[in-house]
Amino acid sequence: MPAVLFRSDNDSSDEWRAALTKRIPDLDFRVWPEVGDPSDIEFALVWKVPAGAFDGLPNLKAVCSLGQGVDHLFADPDFPKTPHILRIVDPWMGRAMAEWVLLQVLRFHRQGPEYEQFQRERRWIKLPAPETATRRVGILGLGALGTEAATTIAALGFDVAGWSRTAKGIANVTSYAGPDALDAFLARTDILCCMLPLTPETTDLINADLLAKLPKGAFVVNSGRGAQLVEDDLLAALDSGHIAGAALDVFRVEPLPGDHPFWVHPKVQVWPHVSAQTNAESGADQVAENIRRIFAGHPPFNTVDPDRKY
């Protein structure tokens, strides 16, 4: 039988082996660098492989990212020209991401940073209660994750809009589409939540120019990719007072270096890339089905367009 090659520093090979062999009992599951006979490998399940990890796999037919993002694959200059590039589209991950984004929105909306400061100062102060219906939340990216977050937040009565490459029809979410609509989307957004895939077009998107187009006192939430945010531009906008606060789960360098100013900035909350972690048990059904399809010579699901890189 053909073999599956697993490689990840973030995910447990034991958990994935157990989840997949429960669904495919005779699966030949190999963990890099113990490749065995390279000609056996037809399917690779990976996260952030080192350059050249796929060298010498002549029968590799598909590479599946251990997550919804695939930018880590295209970052490898030696990434093979496989027939199929796949990703995991898991409802469990969508719900987890929506929970995390909602947590940040509620924290900013309900004046969490202010009350946290009052507690540190042992001051009993009550601020005017905010109005949910007038708080304008904007979601950058309305793919599977962004749509889940947008509908979850809208269900609580927030004024929610989303910006994406093409127009979307999502109940209770105003759709803005294309470059020409970005400025109008930003102008109506009090809490900006980035959930875009990383592509050449979205790299450095959240820069000084974009931040200046948000209303004064807006907040920034990033659970997309670290390379989408120009970190020095955000720090400058926070220090000037134009941006009131930021919650960040992704960074250009991970783990975030200990001397990075985000760690100690009073307006920044740092999270260690945990907003939507891959779950082997919930993701194994679709991965197992794609393994079966690849081994049988059938087209898989959840394929990635290599030109658009998502």
C-alpha positions in Angstrom: 0.0 0.0 0.0 1.2 3.6 -0.6 2.4 5.5 2.4 1.6 8.8 4.2 4.5 11.0 5.4 3.8 13.2 8.5 6.0 16.1 9.5 5.1 18.9 12.0 6.7 20.6 15.0 3.3 21.8 16.3 1.2 18.7 15.9 1.4 15.3 17.6 2.3 12.5 15.2 0.9 10.0 17.7 -2.5 11.7 17.8 -2.6 11.9 14.0 -1.5 8.3 13.6 -4.2 7.1 16.0 -6.9 9.3 14.4 -6.1 8.2 10.8 -5.5 4.5 11.5 -8.8 4.4 13.3 -10.3 5.4 9.9 -7.9 3.5 7.7 -6.7 0.5 9.8 -4.0 -0.7 7.3 -2.5 2.8 6.7 1.3 3.0 6.3 1.9 6.1 8.4 5.5 7.3 8.5 7.0 10.2 10.5 9.7 12.3 8.9 12.7 11.9 8.8 12.0 8.1 9.0 10.8 8.0 5.4 11.7 4.4 4.5 11.5 3.7 0.8 10.9 7.2 -0.7 9.0 5.7 -3.7 6.2 4.5 -1.3 5.2 8.1 -0.3 2.2 9.4 -2.2 0.6 11.7 0.4 2.3 14.2 2.8 0.6 15.7 5.9 2.7 18.6 7.1 3.2 21.9 8.8 6.2 24.2 8.2 8.6 21.6 6.7 12.2 22.5 6.3 13.4 23.3 2.8 14.1 20.2 0.8 12.0 17.9 3.0 10.2 16.6 -0.1 13.4 15.9 -2.1 13.6 12.4 -3.5 9.9 11.5 -3.2 9.2 10.5 -6.9 5.6 9.4 -6.4 4.3 12.2 -4.2 0.8 13.0 -5.4 -0.5 15.4 -2.7 0.7 17.6 0.1 -1.9 18.5 2.7 -1.3 21.4 5.2 -2.1 20.7 8.8 -4.4 23.7 8.9 -6.4 26.1 6.7 -3.4 28.2 5.9 -0.9 27.1 3.2 1.5 30.1 3.0 4.1 28.0 4.9 4.2 25.6 1.9 4.8 28.2 -0.7 7.5 29.8 1.5 9.7 26.8 0.7 11.6 27.6 -2.5 12.0 23.8 -3.1 8.3 23.0 -2.7 7.5 20.3 -5.2 5.2 20.7 -8.2 2.8 18.1 -6.9 -0.5 17.6 -8.7 -2.5 18.4 -5.5 -2.1 20.9 -2.7 -4.6 20.5 0.0 -5.7 22.1 3.3 -7.9 21.2 6.2 -11.3 23.0 6.4 -12.5 21.9 9.8 -15.7 23.2 11.4 -14.1 22.7 14.8 -11.4 25.2 13.8 -13.9 27.6 12.5 -15.8 27.6 15.8 -12.6 27.9 17.8 -11.5 30.9 15.7 -14.9 32.6 16.0 -14.7 32.2 19.8 -11.3 33.8 19.9 -12.2 36.7 17.7 -15.5 37.2 19.6 -13.5 37.2 22.9 -11.3 40.1 21.6 -14.3 42.0 20.3 -16.1 41.7 23.6 -13.0 42.7 25.6 -12.5 45.9 23.6 -16.3 46.6 23.4 -16.9 46.1 27.1 -13.8 48.3 28.0 -11.8 45.4 29.3 -8.4 47.1 29.0 -9.7 50.1 31.0 -11.1 48.0 33.8 -8.0 45.9 33.9 -6.0 49.1 34.5 -8.5 50.2 37.2 -7.9 46.9 39.0 -4.2 47.3 38.9 -4.6 50.8 40.4 -7.2 49.5 42.9 -9.7 52.2 41.7 -13.5 51.6 41.8 -14.6 53.4 38.6 -17.7 52.8 36.5 -17.6 53.8 32.8 -20.6 54.6 30.7 -22.1 51.4 29.3 -21.3 50.8 25.6 -24.1 50.3 23.0 -23.7 47.0 21.1 -25.8 48.1 18.1 -23.6 51.1 17.3 -20.3 49.2 17.6 -19.0 48.6 14.1 -17.0 45.4 13.7 -15.2 44.8 10.4 -13.9 41.4 9.3 -11.0 41.4 6.8 -11.5 38.1 4.9 -14.8 36.2 4.5 -13.6 32.7 3.9 -14.7 29.8 6.0 -13.1 31.2 9.2 -14.1 34.8 8.6 -17.7 33.9 7.8 -18.0 31.9 11.0 -16.7 34.8 13.0 -18.8 37.4 11.3 -22.1 35.5 11.8 -21.2 34.7 15.4 -20.5 38.4 16.2 -23.5 39.6 14.3 -25.8 37.3 16.3 -25.0 39.3 19.4 -26.3 42.5 17.7 -23.1 44.2 16.6 -23.0 46.1 13.3 -20.8 43.7 11.3 -19.3 44.1 7.8 -16.8 42.1 5.9 -14.3 42.8 3.2 -13.2 40.2 0.7 -12.0 39.7 -2.9 -15.5 39.1 -4.2 -18.9 40.0 -2.8 -20.5 37.6 -0.2 -24.1 37.1 0.7 -24.1 36.5 4.5 -27.1 37.3 6.6 -26.8 40.3 8.8 -23.3 41.1 7.5 -22.7 43.9 5.0 -20.4 42.9 2.2 -17.6 45.1 0.8 -15.6 43.6 -2.1 -12.5 44.5 -4.0 -9.8 47.1 -3.7 -12.1 50.0 -4.5 -14.3 49.2 -1.5 -11.6 48.9 1.1 -11.5 52.5 2.1 -15.2 52.7 2.8 -15.0 49.4 4.8 -12.2 50.8 6.9 -14.0 54.2 7.5 -17.0 52.4 9.1 -14.9 50.0 11.3 -14.4 50.4 15.0 -12.9 47.0 15.6 -10.9 45.6 12.7 -10.4 41.8 12.7 -8.0 40.3 10.1 -8.7 36.7 9.0 -7.2 36.9 5.5 -5.0 34.2 4.0 -1.4 35.3 3.4 -0.8 36.0 -0.3 1.4 38.5 -2.1 -1.6 40.9 -2.1 -2.2 40.7 1.6 1.4 40.8 2.8 2.0 44.2 4.6 -1.6 45.1 4.1 -2.1 46.4 7.6 0.3 49.3 7.3 0.4 53.0 8.3 -1.8 54.0 5.4 -4.5 51.4 6.2 -4.4 52.2 9.9 -4.9 55.9 9.3 -8.1 55.2 7.4 -9.7 53.6 10.5 -11.6 55.9 12.8 -9.6 57.4 15.7 -9.8 55.1 18.7 -10.3 51.9 16.6 -9.0 48.5 17.7 -7.0 45.9 15.7 -7.4 42.1 16.1 -5.1 39.9 14.0 -5.5 36.2 13.7 -4.6 36.0 10.0 -0.8 35.9 9.5 1.9 37.9 11.1 3.4 39.1 7.7 0.1 41.0 7.0 0.9 43.5 9.8 3.7 46.0 9.6 4.5 45.9 13.3 6.3 49.2 13.5 3.4 51.0 11.9 1.0 49.5 14.4 3.3 50.6 17.3 3.4 54.1 15.9 -0.4 54.2 15.6 -0.8 53.0 19.1 1.7 55.5 20.5 0.0 58.4 18.7 -3.4 57.4 20.1 -5.0 56.8 16.7 -5.3 53.1 17.4 -6.6 52.4 20.9 -5.5 48.8 21.3 -4.6 45.6 19.6 -4.9 41.8 20.2 -2.5 39.8 18.2 -2.2 36.0 17.8 0.2 35.9 14.9 3.6 37.5 14.3 6.3 37.8 11.7 8.7 35.8 13.9 7.3 33.0 16.1 7.8 32.5 18.9 7.8 36.3 19.5 11.3 37.3 20.6 11.6 38.2 24.2 12.8 41.7 23.5 9.9 42.6 21.2 8.1 45.7 22.2 4.7 44.0 21.9 5.4 42.1 25.1 5.4 45.2 27.3 3.3 47.6 25.3 0.3 48.6 27.5 -2.1 48.6 24.6 -1.2 45.2 23.1 -2.3 41.8 24.2 -0.1 38.9 22.9 -1.4 35.4 22.2 0.9 32.5 21.2 -0.8 31.5 17.9 -3.6 29.6 19.6 -6.8 31.1 18.1 -7.6 28.0 16.1 -5.3 25.0 16.7 -5.6 21.9 14.5 -7.5 19.1 16.1 -6.5 15.6 14.9 -9.8 13.9 15.8 -12.0 16.5 14.2 -9.9 16.9 11.1 -9.1 13.2 10.5 -12.3 12.4 8.6 -11.6 14.7 5.7 -7.9 13.9 5.7 -8.6 10.2 5.6 -11.1 10.7 2.8 -8.5 12.6 0.8 -5.9 9.9 1.4 -8.3 7.2 0.1 -9.1 9.4 -2.9 -5.4 10.0 -3.7 -4.4 6.4 -3.3 -7.4 5.4 -5.6 -6.4 8.0 -8.2 -9.5 10.2 -7.6 -9.5 14.0 -7.3 -9.4 15.1 -3.6 -11.4 17.8 -1.7 -10.2 21.1 -0.3 -7.7 21.8 -3.0 -5.6 25.0 -3.2 -5.1 27.1 -6.3 -1.3 27.4 -6.6 -1.6 30.7 -8.5 -3.8 32.4 -5.8 -2.0 30.5 -3.0 -5.2 29.7 -1.1 
